[in-house]
Amino acid sequence: MKQSFLSEITRKKLCTSKDKILLAVSGGVDSMVMLHLFKECGFIVGVAHANFQLRGIDSEGDERFVKEISDKNSIPYFVKRFETETYAKSNHWSIQMAARELRYGWFKELLTEQHFDLIATAHHLNDSIETVLLNLVRGSGLEGIDGISSRNGKIIRPMLWATRLEIERYAKENKIEWREDRSNASDDYARNFIRHRVYPLLEELNPSLEKTADESITKISGAVELMESGAEHWREKFERAKGSQILLDKKGIEHLNNPAGVLWNLTKGLGFNLDQCRQIITAMHGQPGKLFTTSQFELVIDRDHIIISPIQPEMTETLIQISQTEASLGNFKMKIERNETVDIKNDPAMAVLDAAKLKFPLRWRKWRSGDSFYPLGMNHQKKLSDFLIDRKISLVDKETITVLESGGEIVWVVGLRLDDRYKVTETTELTVTCRLSTVV
């Protein structure tokens, strides 16, 4: 097993002999064997033990056991106790998810504070197969059935090649002590249900389940890698960024055999689900302006594109007093300056107004369908809605258009066009300059 362990580390370039590695050790057989192998192979290690305080005296016993083994072998030891149940309830998470978040969050803190290079966990082949089965039942995509990754950033998993049986056999042969987690015997958790009920039935169908599952996971991992490469090629051709927006060209979606599935793979990282993607594909044909949202993003069907934007904060109107130098509205900020003279630049984010024509307070608000103004260079009134159509402003961008008012009249369609009545002329003595910026 020692040679297989070293071969896996070398083949997958998981770590080097110079790396300082923090081992996640629960006290169970998997992590104790991992600790033994790292130590036998001469790596520089430390031990981190997370006590989730979920099993009473058993949790306390695990903590003492791991500390004693670490002290006995002169290995740096770190422990942290978590109020896991309280954390899970406050975040509306399962105990398992809460424990994962707490554990990995703490591990990352230790990396920085104690100057470790990597975190190693003792996940093995059976864990990977169980994860595939769980994800398959839960409706995961291709990435969810490619098993547990051997490396994820600074987290390495050097035991994925070994089965649970091989690990237990090695522990007994080498007289490695470990602690049994009695909760593993219960079917209360989904993973335990898979392990105790589903896995044995699959082994009846295929006694070589571990070998064939490992081969399948390797093949699927390769398919995922190819898929990611293909997705990148698609993005280069059909996706572009416009400020904070993502624009997906409809031409890249319309003729696909499975457009909803492709769209889900492109947008799942933004929170869109498969059912939404199916509705989006339907809306692409005859429902321009249709809106779909996640907790952080909104997606709009536009003329030629699917436009995805971060959800903007609620834009209520803002009054700008005569003495004010700065104002905010939604994700926008405006700086106001008063000058006797000013160099007028062709900058859409800046408006220079004749101060004598302004009535304070100025009102900065989101545009409305009945708005009209005198666009700079024109001597007649124009509906703002028509102006935006002429400028080919997208449906999504229209949602962020604001206007600056003085005495009930629009003086600036912010970022687009000044009102001709408020422009600077030869008789202007004092100006007000407004500069727009985006809050980062």
N, C-alpha and C positions, 0 to 999 in steps of 0.2 A: 504493500500500500504506500509506503514511503516513496518508492520510485515513481509510482503512478501520480502521486501528489506533486512531486517535483516536475514531472513531465507536463502535467496540466498547467502548472504555473509558467513553465518555459514556453510551451506551445502557444498559450494565449497571452503571453507577456503581461501577466497579472501584477507582478512585483519583482524587485531585485533584492539582492542580499544587503543593499545599502538602505533600503526603505525601512522606515519605522512604522510598524503595523499595529493598529489597535484591533484586538480580537473581541468580538461580541460573544461573551460566554455566559450562557444561562445556567450551566451546571448539568444539562442533559448530555446524553451520550454523544450526540453529533458535535456539539461545541467543545466537549472535553477531548474528543479525538482530534479535532482540528487544532486545539491548543497543544496537544502532545506532538503532532506532526510538525507544526511550526517550530516548536522548541527543539525537537530532534534534528531538524534541518538547519538549525543555527540562525534563524531569522531574529531580527530585533523586534520584540513584541511588548505590548501592554495589554492588560485585560480590563474590559468594561462590563459591568454587570448591572442591568436594569431591574430594580425590584418594583414590580407593579402593585404590590400589596393586595393581590387578589385572592391568595390562597392561605391567608392566616399564617400559622406556624410553619407551613411548608415553604412559603416565600422567605420567611426568616431563615429557615434551614438552608435554602439554596444560597442565600447571600453569605452565610457563614462558611459554607462548604467552598464556594469559589474563592473567598478571601484566604482561607487556609491553604488551598492548593497554590494560589498565587504567591503567598508569603513563603511557603515551603520551597518554591522554585525561584525565589527572589525576582519575581516579575512585578513590575509596577501595576497597581490595582486601583480601579476607580469604580465607585458605586453611587447610584442615585436612586432615591425612593420617589415614586410618583403616586399622586392621588388620581389613579387612572379612572375610577368610576365617576368621580366628580367631573373630570375633564371630558369624559365621554358624554355625560348628560348635558353639560354646558354647551357642547358643540353639536349635539344631536347626532353623535356617531356611535357605531358599534364599539364594544370593548376592544375588539381586535384592531380596528382602525385607529382608535385612540392610542392604544399601546404602540402601534407602529409609528405614529406621528411623534409621540413622546420619545421613543427610543432613538429614532434616526435624528431627530432634532438635537438631542443631547450628544449623540455620537459626533455630529458635525461641530458642535461647540468644543468637544474635547480635541478634535483634530487641530483646531486653531490654538486653543489654550495650552495644550500639552505638546504641540509641534509634532504630531503624527502625520504621516504621509497618506496612509490608506486605512480604511475600515474593512475588516474581513468578517463575513458571516458564514455559518456552517450549513447553509442550504445544500441539500443533496439531490440525487436524481429523482427519488420518490417525491420529494417536495415539488420538483419541477413538473412531474407528471400530474400530481394532484392539482397544481395551479392551472395546468392546461384544461383539466376536466371541469374545474370550477368556472373558469372563464368561458368555456364552451357552453355550459349550462346557463350562464348569465348573459349570453348573447354577445360575446366579445368579437372584435374583428380579428384579422389575421395575426396582428401583433400579440394578441392575448393568448394565442395557442402556439406560440413559439417558445414556450417555457420561460424559465427564469434566466435572465441574462447573467453571464459570468462576470461582467463588469458593467457598472453604471456610475460613471464619474469616478469618484474616489472610493466607491464601494466595490469590493471584489468578493467573489464567491468561488473559492478554489476547490470545493468538495462536490461540485455538481456531477462529476463523473462517477461518484461512488453511490451504491445503493444503501438503503437503510440496513439491510442484512449484512453487507460487507463491513459497514462501520461497526455494528454491534459485535461481529465476529472478531474484528481487529482489537476492539476494546477488551474483550475477554482474553484474547491471546496475550495481550500486553499488560494485563492486570491494571487497566485504566479505570479508576473509580468514576462514577457518575450518579446523578440523582434522577429518579423517575418523577415525571410530572403527572400526578394522578388525573389531572383534567384531560390528558390525552386519551384516557379510556372512555370518556363520555362522548356521546353523539350530539351533544348540545350545539357544538360548533359545526358549521358547514364543512370545513376541511376534515374534521374527524369523521363526519358522516361518509364523505367520499372515501376516506382511508379504511374505515371498518366495514362498510356495506357495499360500496360500488366497486372498489378496487379488487376485492376477492372474486367478485363475479366476473370481472373482465379477465382476471387471471385464469378462470375456468375456461373461458373462451380461447385464451391465448396464454399458455404457460410461460412463453417468452416475452411477456408484456413489457418488461423493463427494457429489454434490448430493442424491440421493435418501436417502442415509444420514443426511446432515445434517438433512433434513426429518423423517425418522423419529425421530431423536434428539430433535428439538424437540417432536414430538408425544408421545413417551414421557415426556419431562421434564414436560410438562403433565399427563399421566395420573398421574405420581408425585405431583405437587403436589396433585391432586384426591384421590388415594388417602390421602395423609397427612392431609388435611382430614377425610376420611371416617373414618379410624382414630381421630382425635381425638374425633369425635362419638360413635363407638362406645365409646371409653374413658369418656367423660363419663356414658354411660348404664349401662354394664355392668362397669366396673372401679372398684375402690376400694382405698385403702391402709389397712392396719391395722398400725401400727408399722412394722416393716421388711418386712412381708409385702405381697404383691399378691394381691388376690382378684378372680378373673374369674367373673362370674355365668354359670352353665351356660346360662341362658335366652338369652343373647346368642350362643351358639354352636350350640345343638342344631338349629336350623331353617335353618342356612345351607346353600347348595348345595355349597360347598367348605370345610367347617369346618377341615380339616387345613391348607389353604393360608392361611386367615385366621389360625388360631392360630400358624402359623409366623411370619407377619408381625408378630404381636403379641409373640412371645417370642424371636425370633431374636437380639435384642440381649442376651439373657441366656444365649445359647449353645445353645438347643434347636434341633435339626435337624428336617428334614421327616419323616424316618422316625419319630422320637420323637413328633412331633405326630400322625401317623397312629395310632400306638399309644395315645396319650392319648385321642383321639376314640373309639377302640374301648373303652377302659377306662371312659370316662364312662358307658357303658351296662352296669352290673352289676358293676363292679370297684372299689367304694369302698376307699380306702386304698392303691391302687396308687401306687407311688413311681417318679419319673423324676428323673434328676440330670444336671447339667452340672458343670464343674469348680468353679463357685462357687454354684450354686443347686440347690434341689430343688423338685420339683413334686409335689403330692399331690392325688388325686381325692377331694374331700370330698362331703358330702351335696348341697349346693346350689352349691358353688363349686369352681373349680380354684384351689388355693392355692400360691403361689410364694414361697419363703423363701430368704434367704441360708443357706448351709450353716453350721451351728454348729460351733465347735471341739469336739473330743472332750471329753465331760463325765465325767471321772473324779471319784471322791468326794474331798472335802476335809475334813480334821479341823480343828476350831476349838478351840484351847487356851484355858484360862481367862484367860490374860493377853493374848490376841489382841484387836486392835481392828478388824481388817479381814481378809476372806477373799475368794477368787475361785473361780468355777466356770464354765467355758465362757465365755460372753459376759456373765456376771453378776458383780456385786460385792456384798458384804454388809458393812456397818459394824456393829460391836457396841459397845454402851455399857452401863455399869453405873451405876445411879442408885438413890438411896433412894426417891425419888418421881418420877413421870413423868406428863405429861399424855397420856392415852390418846386417840388420834385414830382416826377411822374411815378409815384409810388402808391399802388392801390390800398396799402395799409395805412395811408396817411391822408388826412383831410385838413386843408387850410381854409378857414372860414372868416368872413368879415364879422368881427366882434360886434360892431354897431347894430347889426341886423339880428343878433341873437337875443332871445329872451330866456333868462334862467329862472328855475332850474331846467336844464336840458333833460330830456327823457330818452333813455336808451332801452330798447325793447326788441322782442322778436317781431318780425314782419307779420302783417295780417293780409288776408285776401283782398280787402277793400282799399288797401294803401295805394296812393298815387303820388307822383312827384314830377319835377321838371328836370330831366336828366341834363347834366352839364353839356352845353352846346346846343340845347334845344329851347325854343321859346313856347312850347306847348306842353301840356300835362300828359303824362303816360301812366297807365296802370303798372304798378310794380310787378304784378303777376305776368303781364305781357313782356316787361323788360327782362325778367328772369328767363322766360321762354326764349326770347331773342338771344340771350347770352348762353343758351343751352345749359343752364344750371340743372344738375341732376336732381332727382327727387330727394335723395339723401342730403345733398348740399343745401337744398332749400330749407331743410329743417334747422340749419345753423345760421341762416341769413337774419341779420338784425338791422335796425334803423336807428338813427339819432334824430330826435325831434326837438324843435324849438317852437313854443307857442302853438302846438298842435300841427305844425308843418314839418315834413321830413327835410332835414338839411343834408343828410348823408345816408345813402344805402351802404352800410359799413363794409369796407373792403372792396366795393364795386364802383360806385359812382356818386359824385357830389351833386347836390341840387344847384341848378344854374343860378337861382335867386340869391344864393348865399356865397357865391364865389368872390374872391378878392378882385377889386377893380383899382383903377388909378386913384380913386378918391378914398380908398381904404386907409385908415390911420392906425387901427389896431386889429390884430388877427388872433384867432384862437386855433391852435394846431392840435389835432387829435391823432394819436398814433395807436394802432391796434397791434396786439400781440396775443399769442396763445399761452395759456397757463400750462406749464410742463408738469 
